[in-house]
Amino acid sequence: MSLSTAGYNPAMSRPLEPIPVDLTGKRIVVTGASAGIGHEAALELVMLGADVTVVARSAAKSAAAIDALVARGAVRARLVGEHADLGALTEVRALADRLATAHPRLDVLINNAGCYPGQRVMTSNGLEEAWVTNVLAYEALTTRLQGAVRAARGRIVYTASTMAGDLDVDDLDRSRRGWNGIKAYRQSKQANRMLAWAWARRLDGSGATINVAHPGGVRTNIAHRQRGLWGVLNRLAFLTQRSPRMGGDVLVWLAASPEVGGSAGFYKDRRAIPCQWRDDVAAQERLWALCQRQLTAS
Ligand SMILES: NC(=O)c1ccc[n+]([C@@H]2O[C@H](COP(=O)([O-])OP(=O)(O)OC[C@H]3O[C@@H](n4cnc5c(N)ncnc54)[C@H](OP(=O)(O)O)[C@@H]3O)[C@@H](O)[C@H]2O)c1
């Protein structure tokens, strides 16, 4: 059993309780594992004994991420590199197919990769980048890999945020209400939660679960595309934000802890927190169906 506290920064973090679990033989896929919260979570999970698939944007980034994890003590043989531009649905689909073939049983899927755009970028599918990366990529991977997670009676974890809101299913590309990066990010993070509750209903009774993590305000590169005063404020926020290790802890806990038995929870710091979009089942189902249509059409 490995009880790792690697990366703990006494200046910015409180000590973390070790998670008493041995993940030997468990296969865990982590998206956005090349940097930030996902990278730290991947490290902790491999230190706990798991076999971790490190999903990054490119083969070079995934190889570099694995080298960085090994340099910090991870066993190379427990790490597998995968890659896809998660803002390109054809690449996401190809990734999902490869993962489904490689892992008919998948213990944990952590959908974590995310972007916070500085300007509006439309993808080749005619959809906005943050919507594709932060929402449709999660949905495509969950849709394709849910069978493997069910087979393992495993866990799905979505990284969302309390920086969320303003989602209107009838104006997802915000052509009616106006676009900016914050609004695009916030609506994507609201969607993550609503869609997780829709998946929880579908997984109910299967032994597989889905839970959602809020990592807190974390010193990562997520806001690197923000410019002007907002960009400066985002950089200043580093002074008060927690370490990526602290931010990643809730993902690790949701993925690994024996304390986590249930589904459809929203967690920060290993504690359940309220979600204001929990009760509107009709809106969750409408959004879920819309995402499935977008995935099929593009
Ligand atoms: N930082 C915070 O305060 C905070 C708070 C709440 C929630 N979150 C959430 O935490 C998650 C991780 O963010 P982070 O803070 O760790 O940011 P980060 O350091 O920028 O890491 C984001 C990860 O996602 C990957 N990614 C982004 N776009 C991608 C794409 N098109 N294709 C493939 N990979 C892509 C990044 O790869 P590249 O480096 O190649 O782009 C990187 O590995 C996100 O879902 C974010 O919304 C963060």
The ligand as a Gaussian input file, in Angstrom:
#p B3LYP/6-31G(d) Opt

LIG

0 1
 N       -7.549000      25.845000     -11.916000
 C       -8.685000      26.088000     -11.253000
 O       -8.771000      26.993000     -10.394000
 C       -9.908000      25.242000     -11.533000
 C      -11.049000      25.455000     -10.743000
 C      -12.177000      24.679000     -10.992000
 C      -12.155000      23.719000     -11.983000
 N      -11.046000      23.534000     -12.754000
 C      -11.084000      22.513000     -13.794000
 O       -9.979000      21.636000     -13.632000
 C       -9.722000      20.991000     -14.884000
 C       -8.224000      20.987000     -15.134000
 O       -7.800000      22.327000     -15.289000
 P       -6.424000      22.875000     -14.687000
 O       -6.770000      23.980000     -13.770000
 O       -5.577000      21.757000     -14.221000
 O       -5.818000      23.564000     -15.991000
 P       -4.511000      23.267000     -16.860000
 O       -3.304000      23.265000     -15.990000
 O       -4.569000      24.223000     -17.991000
 O       -4.748000      21.783000     -17.360000
 C       -5.735000      21.518000     -18.303000
 C       -5.402000      20.200000     -18.967000
 O       -6.379000      19.957000     -19.999000
 C       -5.690000      19.769000     -21.249000
 N       -6.432000      20.240000     -22.390000
 C       -7.046000      21.439000     -22.568000
 N       -7.558000      21.516000     -23.807000
 C       -7.256000      20.337000     -24.430000
 C       -7.505000      19.809000     -25.718000
 N       -8.150000      20.515000     -26.668000
 N       -7.052000      18.580000     -26.011000
 C       -6.378000      17.854000     -25.087000
 N       -6.106000      18.279000     -23.852000
 C       -6.546000      19.518000     -23.540000
 C       -4.426000      20.600000     -21.087000
 O       -3.479000      20.250000     -22.079000
 P       -2.658000      21.451000     -22.800000
 O       -1.694000      21.938000     -21.763000
 O       -2.037000      20.781000     -23.975000
 O       -3.680000      22.501000     -23.172000
 C       -4.040000      20.236000     -19.671000
 O       -3.449000      18.970000     -19.603000
 C      -10.540000      21.747000     -15.925000
 O      -11.681000      20.982000     -16.262000
 C      -10.959000      23.013000     -15.214000
 O      -12.179000      23.515000     -15.701000
 C       -9.918000      24.282000     -12.536000

